[in-house]
Amino acid sequence: MPNTTPAISPQTLSDLKKAFEASPKGFVITDWGAPRFAVVDFATFEKLRTQKKTVAPIRTILVTGGAGYIGSHAVKVLRQSGYEVVVYDNLSTGRREAVGDAKLIVGDLSDRELLAKVFAEEKIDAVMHFAASIEAEESVFKPVEYFQNNVINGLYLLDAMVAAGVARLVFSSSAAVYGDPAKFPIAEDSTCEPANPYGESKLVFEKILKWYSKAYGLHSISLRYFNAAGADAASGLGYRREKMSHLIPRVLDVAAGNEKEIEVYGQDYATPDGTCIRDYIHVLDLAEAHVAALEKLAASNGAYVYNVGTGRGYSVLEVVDAIMEVTGHMIPIKVSERRAGDPAKLVADSTKIQREFGWRPRHDLQSIIETSWQWHRKV
Ligand SMILES: NC(=O)c1ccc[n+]([C@@H]2O[C@H](COP(=O)([O-])OP(=O)(O)OC[C@H]3O[C@@H](n4cnc5c(N)ncnc54)[C@H](O)[C@@H]3O)[C@@H](O)[C@H]2O)c1
């Protein structure tokens, strides 16, 4: 509104009509002299409404857990896409080498002083939050560790962001939020009843994000990944742990002769061959979904949730068969007790992310196994 706009105190509709007659382009309504709001003609209102919002560009991303399995692939894809990256990781399961020559700050999420210092010193525009405790079975026996790291430490991160005015976050959520669903494939609006504290901690954090968006304007996208698998061996990236919990690397360990058999946890599930069914998504496809989420988030306010999977499920025995095919090695299996907190079947409906981001998974199970096998023989 121009400064010459008259300020009036209208009481009734006829006052408004008179005000428009005196000032057809609009006027400011005051309350005891203090401007309260502006009334404009419809054409001006439409012009303002349809005006393109100017969006501050996102350049530098703080990647918590960027030395970990999925985070390190995301760091690589982010840098390839032209973003600057600062990794924040306590290296509890992450590897320093996986960060390459990106900036690495070794620190724990519980260190609030260090977090504040990082936000004060680095020009962070957005955060990708991968750092977490991730073993679903372990969480059943150690819930305190999971709520501490995945919820309380996560809150420290959010509060540091709010204090620094950083308003965009992509969060690593999980299919574990759904628990043991009855309807397949699983869409984002399915009932969430986590079967373990790990899944509960992710669901709690998603809910926290919804309220932070409303209260503090900290906007987020939670990506509910299904089973991350595969590797980028040529870049020196892949999954490696002392005690491996992921199925594909464990079976590859048998193929490589490091273990003599693969333990199959339960063959009495309500699935065609009795073993658990999972939706395996290549870690590079996941990383690309993060970049797409970041681009979406640059222009949207709110707290959103998307599944990231392929929509195709494979049972444990099908995965073992596919690995025998790719590697040419026999894989002996030993069926044992079910693991605690393991749902029978998790397969994503990922039409929402495909429709809204234009993202598609580019790798199938064969490619997941081949790239994992390349990595496995390297380390
Ligand atoms: N791997 C999967 O299949 C899968 C599926 C769904 C969701 N997720 C989620 O994706 C994220 C990444 O998982 P991942 O498989 O790469 O695990 P990961 O263990 O390889 O990565 C986690 C990283 O976070 C770091 N970290 C953990 N706690 C920290 C803390 N308090 N402070 C600083 N750094 C800390 C670790 O050192 C590690 O580098 C996690 O949030 C996990 O819950 C993973």
The ligand as a Gaussian input file, in Angstrom:
#p B3LYP/6-31G(d) Opt

LIG

0 1
 N       19.042000     -48.888000       6.837000
 C       17.738000     -48.962000       6.597000
 O       17.251000     -49.883000       5.945000
 C       16.822000     -47.886000       7.131000
 C       15.440000     -48.033000       6.940000
 C       14.604000     -47.036000       7.411000
 C       15.126000     -45.917000       8.026000
 N       16.461000     -45.798000       8.227000
 C       16.983000     -44.599000       8.893000
 O       17.985000     -44.018000       8.077000
 C       18.948000     -43.354000       8.892000
 C       20.341000     -43.796000       8.497000
 O       20.428000     -45.202000       8.677000
 P       21.724000     -46.024000       8.235000
 O       21.264000     -47.352000       7.789000
 O       22.568000     -45.215000       7.333000
 O       22.426000     -46.209000       9.643000
 P       23.937000     -45.932000      10.084000
 O       24.073000     -46.493000      11.463000
 O       24.874000     -46.416000       9.040000
 O       23.985000     -44.354000      10.118000
 C       23.695000     -43.598000      11.257000
 C       24.804000     -42.570000      11.402000
 O       24.469000     -41.697000      12.477000
 C       25.595000     -41.570000      13.347000
 N       25.022000     -41.298000      14.672000
 C       24.201000     -42.093000      15.413000
 N       23.870000     -41.483000      16.560000
 C       24.468000     -40.274000      16.560000
 C       24.513000     -39.191000      17.465000
 N       23.873000     -39.245000      18.645000
 N       25.227000     -38.100000      17.154000
 C       25.910000     -38.028000      15.969000
 N       25.914000     -39.030000      15.067000
 C       25.197000     -40.136000      15.357000
 C       26.359000     -42.872000      13.215000
 O       27.736000     -42.760000      13.537000
 C       26.140000     -43.185000      11.736000
 O       27.149000     -42.600000      10.925000
 C       18.568000     -43.675000      10.326000
 O       17.836000     -42.584000      10.849000
 C       17.677000     -44.891000      10.206000
 O       16.758000     -44.974000      11.254000
 C       17.317000     -46.767000       7.795000

